[in-house]
Amino acid sequence: MKILVTGGTNGMGKGVAKVLAGIDNQIHEVILLCRSKELGELTIKEIENSTMNQKISIILCDLAKLNDVRNAINEIQSKHKFLDCIFINAGLGYAAKRVETEDGMDSHFQVNYLSQFMLTLNLLNLLENSESGGRIIYNVTKGGKIFWDDMQMQNVWSYESGIHQAMVAKRMFLATLHNLYRHLKGSKLSFIGFQIPKTVWSNQINIIPVFMKTMATIMKYLGQFISIEKCGVIMSPLFTEKQEESLKKSGKFITWKKNEFIEIKEDEIILNQEIQDRLWSASLQLCKDEKTTRIAENLYNYAK
């Protein structure tokens, strides 16, 4: 399997990448989308040394810059004829204050959702070329809402609200893609939302305030956290299972409980077609990219 992992140098992304690189006799190829060349190369060396898998590479991309996303898309398209899976995982966590990107958007909204919306639409053709059943796995959580009147959160902001708005948008995006592809004759792509059952112990611990770090450390000793490697072990079947099994999960929001994947009941608002269409249109307008708009319009026309 050839897997693209966004946010592959830290947290869940790194854990998934390490596990996938090491299993099944090191047959899987892992591409890490990251913004730091130095950290990307260090991660490659770490994974190669621990797994002996030499099929690890990086694509540089700062998701806070739509121009970087365009360049990454072009690079991936030029280097790869197909992808078997994309892990939509990258995201900002704690932040002390709101940061606006060079594209004029809230950084949590752009990094955690919009840039990966654009990336995904432009790589669907590579997933369609997969002989193993192309799939997209989304790192998502429950809750949240879209702030339709202040999507960039210029008036009222908190990092928690920024994270949760992006999570809702990602869940709505995967539901939209699932619905569209189910109407395409012969489609074998699957779109799956996964919520890890416990908080992952990651580099976020290094940037949160002292009082939060103290609470997190206590929670870790109480068993409320899991390692990035354990996260990778839990999730790895979603990337490697047979096409038929992946298609059974498509369009679903799932988690891991008692050693099996179980479905989480999705919020009705996420499944509302009118609201899905509203977010789809708003996202395309914010991307301001003719190619992305054309891909989206063609997909809608073929599916309808």
LOZATOR-110290 format. One line per 5 residues: for each residue x negated, y negated, z negated of C-alpha. Coordinates in nm, 3 decimals. Each point is the difference from the previous one (the first is absolute). Layout:
residues N
X/Y/Z; ...
//
This chain:
residues 304
0.000/0.000/0.000; -0.115/-0.355/0.074; 0.121/-0.233/-0.275; -0.018/-0.380/-0.023; 0.004/-0.124/-0.361
0.062/-0.367/-0.072; -0.166/-0.111/-0.321; -0.227/0.303/0.008; -0.286/-0.129/-0.215; 0.185/-0.023/-0.332
0.286/0.155/-0.196; 0.247/0.240/0.156; -0.141/-0.051/0.348; -0.349/0.102/-0.106; 0.135/0.297/-0.196
0.199/0.124/0.299; -0.295/-0.053/0.235; -0.239/0.195/-0.226; 0.234/0.295/-0.038; 0.094/0.018/0.369
-0.367/-0.015/0.100; -0.084/0.294/-0.225; 0.281/0.248/0.064; 0.065/0.253/0.279; -0.371/0.052/0.072
-0.053/-0.372/0.059; 0.196/0.004/0.329; 0.185/-0.329/-0.058; -0.120/-0.331/0.141; 0.063/-0.301/-0.225
-0.005/-0.362/0.114; -0.015/-0.263/-0.274; 0.151/-0.340/0.071; -0.174/-0.247/-0.233; -0.111/-0.362/-0.011
-0.352/0.049/-0.143; -0.265/0.160/0.219; -0.227/0.052/-0.300; 0.266/0.171/-0.210; 0.119/0.199/0.301
-0.347/0.136/0.070; -0.053/0.084/-0.368; 0.332/0.188/-0.001; -0.101/0.195/0.310; -0.328/0.105/-0.165
0.181/0.100/-0.319; 0.254/0.211/0.186; -0.262/0.156/0.228; -0.220/0.091/-0.296; 0.286/0.155/-0.198
0.171/0.185/0.287; -0.268/0.049/0.271; 0.257/-0.133/0.247; -0.170/-0.219/0.261; 0.324/-0.108/0.170
0.059/-0.312/-0.212; 0.003/-0.348/0.156; 0.117/-0.354/-0.071; 0.199/-0.265/0.182; -0.056/-0.348/-0.140
0.315/-0.203/-0.054; 0.107/-0.266/-0.248; 0.376/0.046/-0.022; 0.032/-0.358/-0.121; -0.083/-0.109/0.356
0.231/0.092/0.288; -0.283/-0.060/0.245; -0.200/0.268/-0.180; 0.295/0.236/0.036; 0.009/-0.063/0.376
-0.372/0.070/0.026; 0.033/0.319/-0.206; 0.284/0.121/0.223; -0.213/-0.057/0.310; -0.296/0.181/-0.155
0.207/0.300/-0.106; 0.165/0.021/0.341; -0.339/-0.010/0.173; -0.159/0.265/-0.222; 0.284/0.249/-0.044
0.238/0.174/0.239; 0.224/0.123/-0.281; 0.070/-0.013/-0.372; 0.170/0.274/-0.199; 0.083/-0.211/-0.304
-0.013/-0.349/-0.144; 0.004/-0.062/-0.375; 0.154/-0.344/-0.057; -0.159/-0.062/-0.334; -0.200/-0.324/-0.019
0.134/-0.262/-0.232; -0.079/-0.280/-0.242; 0.080/0.059/-0.364; -0.056/-0.237/-0.290; -0.062/-0.365/0.085
-0.028/-0.298/-0.234; 0.159/-0.239/0.250; 0.171/-0.008/0.338; -0.240/0.002/0.295; 0.108/-0.116/0.343
-0.162/0.162/0.302; -0.141/-0.183/0.302; 0.321/0.104/0.177; 0.205/-0.195/-0.256; 0.147/0.295/-0.186
-0.001/0.133/-0.353; -0.298/0.235/-0.016; 0.192/0.284/-0.166; 0.268/-0.010/0.269; -0.249/-0.013/0.286
-0.258/0.251/-0.128; 0.238/0.249/-0.160; 0.263/-0.007/0.274; -0.006/-0.223/0.306; -0.351/0.072/0.131
0.066/0.373/-0.036; 0.336/-0.041/0.176; -0.191/-0.148/0.294; -0.274/0.264/-0.019; 0.251/0.283/-0.004
0.204/-0.114/0.298; -0.314/-0.037/0.208; -0.128/0.348/-0.086; 0.322/0.197/0.053; -0.120/0.105/0.345
-0.302/0.174/-0.154; 0.224/0.187/-0.245; 0.221/0.104/0.291; -0.310/0.158/0.159; -0.057/0.224/-0.302
0.025/0.374/0.064; 0.058/0.065/-0.371; 0.305/-0.222/-0.048; -0.080/-0.365/-0.062; 0.100/-0.133/-0.340
-0.021/-0.311/-0.215; -0.018/0.028/-0.378; 0.088/-0.316/-0.194; -0.123/-0.073/-0.350; 0.318/-0.144/-0.153
0.180/-0.042/-0.332; 0.359/-0.050/-0.113; 0.165/-0.334/-0.066; -0.055/-0.350/0.132; 0.189/-0.229/0.237
-0.051/-0.223/0.302; 0.002/-0.372/-0.076; 0.174/-0.101/0.320; 0.009/-0.372/-0.081; -0.363/-0.008/-0.114
-0.173/0.301/0.152; -0.343/-0.158/-0.045; 0.084/-0.073/-0.364; -0.104/-0.365/0.014; 0.256/-0.107/-0.261
-0.007/0.283/-0.254; -0.294/0.242/-0.007; -0.137/0.285/-0.206; -0.233/0.274/0.111; 0.251/0.264/-0.114
0.276/-0.149/0.217; -0.242/-0.026/0.292; -0.093/0.367/-0.031; 0.360/0.115/-0.035; 0.124/-0.206/0.295
-0.263/0.163/0.221; 0.099/0.345/-0.130; 0.364/-0.059/0.094; -0.109/-0.119/0.344; -0.214/0.310/0.056
0.281/0.233/-0.101; 0.238/-0.181/0.233; -0.258/0.014/0.280; -0.046/0.376/-0.029; 0.377/0.051/-0.007
0.033/-0.209/0.316; -0.271/0.193/0.183; 0.152/0.331/-0.107; 0.341/-0.102/0.132; -0.141/-0.127/0.329
-0.212/0.307/0.067; 0.282/0.240/-0.082; 0.178/-0.145/0.304; -0.298/0.057/0.230; 0.024/0.328/0.185
-0.288/0.231/-0.083; -0.143/-0.219/-0.275; -0.218/0.181/-0.251; -0.108/-0.290/-0.220; 0.081/-0.008/-0.370
0.010/-0.291/-0.246; -0.026/0.077/-0.371; 0.000/-0.221/-0.309; -0.191/0.138/-0.300; -0.007/-0.126/-0.359
-0.284/0.135/-0.212; 0.148/0.126/-0.331; -0.256/-0.177/-0.219; -0.206/-0.315/0.029; -0.334/0.058/0.170
-0.313/-0.098/-0.192; -0.181/-0.218/0.253; -0.220/-0.306/0.047; 0.299/-0.217/-0.102; -0.115/0.056/-0.357
-0.297/-0.228/0.074; 0.205/-0.305/0.099; 0.293/-0.003/-0.240; -0.004/-0.219/-0.317; -0.155/0.139/-0.318
0.334/0.062/-0.176; 0.128/0.197/0.300; -0.327/0.194/0.018; 0.031/0.091/-0.368; 0.356/0.125/0.047
-0.100/0.194/0.310; -0.286/0.168/-0.186; 0.237/0.109/-0.277; 0.248/0.130/0.257; -0.277/0.194/0.173
-0.085/0.184/-0.320; 0.371/0.075/-0.042; 0.004/0.167/0.341; 0.191/-0.269/0.188; -0.259/-0.032/0.278
-0.140/0.242/0.257; -0.329/-0.010/0.187; -0.026/-0.093/0.366; -0.120/0.354/0.071; 0.308/0.153/-0.165
0.214/-0.235/0.205; -0.174/0.127/0.313; 0.061/0.363/-0.095; 0.371/-0.066/-0.055; 0.044/-0.187/0.327
-0.223/0.201/0.234; 0.276/0.244/0.114; 0.198/-0.294/0.142; -0.286/-0.065/0.243; -0.083/0.360/0.092
0.328/0.195/-0.009; 0.152/0.137/0.317; 0.206/-0.226/0.220; 0.326/0.175/-0.089; -0.050/-0.060/-0.372
-0.093/-0.363/0.054; 0.310/-0.063/0.211; 0.220/0.135/-0.281; -0.130/-0.279/-0.224; 0.031/-0.278/0.259
0.203/-0.300/-0.109; -0.015/0.109/-0.363; -0.138/-0.165/-0.312; -0.173/0.272/-0.201; -0.220/0.058/-0.303
-0.180/0.289/-0.171; 0.157/0.171/-0.300; -0.054/0.343/-0.155; -0.239/0.101/0.276; 0.228/-0.078/0.290
0.112/-0.289/0.216; 0.345/-0.126/-0.090; 0.217/-0.267/0.158; 0.077/-0.330/-0.172; 0.343/-0.144/0.072
-0.057/-0.308/0.212; 0.171/-0.333/-0.073; 0.298/-0.066/0.225; -0.137/-0.339/0.101; -0.308/0.168/0.149
0.222/0.214/0.223; 0.221/-0.290/0.111; -0.038/-0.033/0.378; 0.079/-0.370/0.008; -0.262/-0.080/-0.263
-0.255/0.225/0.172; 0.056/-0.191/0.324; -0.036/-0.331/-0.183; -0.337/0.097/-0.147; -0.116/0.144/0.334
0.078/-0.330/0.178; -0.153/-0.213/-0.275; -0.317/0.211/0.004; -0.044/-0.034/0.375; 0.047/-0.376/-0.022
-0.267/-0.023/-0.270; -0.246/0.213/0.197; 0.023/-0.242/0.294; -0.151/0.263/0.227; 0.139/0.063/0.348
-0.133/0.355/0.026; 0.149/0.102/-0.335; 0.335/-0.155/0.096; -0.002/0.181/0.334; -0.073/0.335/-0.167
0.280/-0.058/-0.250; 0.250/-0.100/0.269; -0.086/0.302/0.215; 0.037/0.232/-0.295; 0.341/-0.146/-0.082
0.115/0.021/0.362; -0.110/0.361/0.043; 0.158/0.105/-0.331; 0.330/-0.177/0.066
//
